[in-house]
Amino acid sequence: MHPRWQPGRQGTGYWKLRLLALRRLDLYLLRFPPGSRVPAHRDAVPEGRHLRLNLVLVPARRGGEFRCPAALIDRPRIKLFRSDLHAHEVTPVEEGTRWVLSCGLLLP
């Protein structure tokens, strides 16, 4: 793994590569190898509203499903949701590697 890749903050097997980090905007490339997952959680933010747009570049062959019942957009490859307000998760990747481009925007 490239030295700039870091383990995902959930500690459940996925990896993240920060591409952009501004005060109110971030962009990550996420890699979910087999066995990785993200348990249901909300993202804590210091203030405001946090929108996250996930673009699924390569879905897992099996598993690795994004779940957020309150997602604003929940298409097979496009996910838009309030990560601070609504619980969201990724089911365990059973086969293949899932690749996601994830953009977060903090609104006042």
C-alpha positions as CSV (number, residue, x, y, z in Angstrom):
1,M,0.0,0.0,0.0
2,H,1.3,3.5,-0.9
3,P,2.6,5.3,2.2
4,R,0.0,8.0,1.9
5,W,-2.8,5.5,2.2
6,Q,-4.1,5.3,5.8
7,P,-6.4,2.8,7.5
8,G,-10.1,4.0,7.6
9,R,-11.0,5.6,10.9
10,Q,-13.5,2.9,11.7
11,G,-10.6,0.4,11.9
12,T,-12.6,-2.2,9.9
13,G,-10.2,-3.0,7.0
14,Y,-10.9,-0.2,4.5
15,W,-8.2,2.3,3.3
16,K,-8.3,6.0,2.5
17,L,-6.2,8.3,0.4
18,R,-6.7,12.0,1.1
19,L,-6.8,13.9,-2.2
20,L,-8.0,17.3,-0.9
21,A,-8.5,18.8,2.6
22,L,-9.9,22.3,2.9
23,R,-11.7,23.9,5.8
24,R,-15.1,22.9,4.5
25,L,-14.4,20.4,1.8
26,D,-12.6,17.1,1.6
27,L,-12.0,14.5,-1.1
28,Y,-10.9,10.9,-0.5
29,L,-10.3,7.8,-2.6
30,L,-11.5,4.8,-0.5
31,R,-10.4,1.2,-1.1
32,F,-12.5,-1.6,0.4
33,P,-10.7,-5.0,0.1
34,P,-12.5,-8.3,0.8
35,G,-13.4,-8.6,4.5
36,S,-13.6,-4.8,5.0
37,R,-16.8,-3.1,6.2
38,V,-18.0,0.1,7.9
39,P,-20.4,-0.3,10.8
40,A,-23.4,1.9,11.2
41,H,-22.4,5.3,12.5
42,R,-22.9,9.1,12.1
43,D,-20.0,11.5,11.4
44,A,-19.4,14.0,14.2
45,V,-18.9,17.5,13.0
46,P,-17.9,20.6,15.1
47,E,-20.7,22.7,13.6
48,G,-23.1,23.0,10.7
49,R,-24.3,20.3,8.4
50,H,-22.2,17.6,6.7
51,L,-23.1,16.4,3.2
52,R,-21.2,13.5,1.7
53,L,-21.3,12.5,-1.9
54,N,-19.9,9.0,-2.6
55,L,-19.3,7.9,-6.2
56,V,-18.8,4.2,-6.5
57,L,-16.0,3.8,-9.1
58,V,-15.8,0.0,-8.9
59,P,-18.4,-1.9,-6.9
60,A,-17.5,-5.1,-5.1
61,R,-18.4,-8.3,-6.9
62,R,-20.3,-9.4,-3.8
63,G,-21.2,-7.5,-0.7
64,G,-19.9,-4.0,0.1
65,E,-23.4,-2.4,-0.1
66,F,-23.9,1.1,1.2
67,R,-26.9,1.5,3.5
68,C,-28.5,4.8,4.6
69,P,-32.3,4.7,4.7
70,A,-32.4,8.5,4.7
71,A,-30.0,9.1,1.8
72,L,-31.0,12.1,-0.4
73,I,-29.8,10.2,-3.5
74,D,-29.3,6.4,-3.4
75,R,-28.5,5.2,-6.9
76,P,-26.2,2.2,-7.6
77,R,-23.1,4.3,-8.1
78,I,-24.2,7.7,-6.6
79,K,-24.8,8.2,-2.9
80,L,-25.6,11.6,-1.3
81,F,-26.5,11.8,2.3
82,R,-26.2,13.9,5.5
83,S,-23.4,11.9,7.3
84,D,-23.8,13.9,10.5
85,L,-27.5,13.3,10.8
86,H,-28.2,9.9,9.5
87,A,-26.6,6.5,10.3
88,H,-24.8,4.9,7.4
89,E,-22.8,1.8,6.8
90,V,-21.1,-0.5,4.3
91,T,-21.8,-4.2,4.5
92,P,-18.8,-6.6,4.5
93,V,-17.1,-6.9,1.1
94,E,-17.3,-10.6,0.3
95,E,-15.6,-10.7,-3.1
96,G,-13.7,-8.2,-5.2
97,T,-12.5,-4.7,-4.2
98,R,-14.8,-1.7,-3.9
99,W,-13.4,1.7,-4.9
100,V,-15.2,4.9,-3.9
101,L,-14.5,8.6,-4.5
102,S,-15.9,10.4,-1.4
103,C,-16.4,14.1,-1.2
104,G,-17.5,15.9,2.0
105,L,-18.9,19.4,2.3
106,L,-19.5,21.2,5.6
107,L,-22.3,23.7,5.3
108,P,-23.1,26.4,7.9
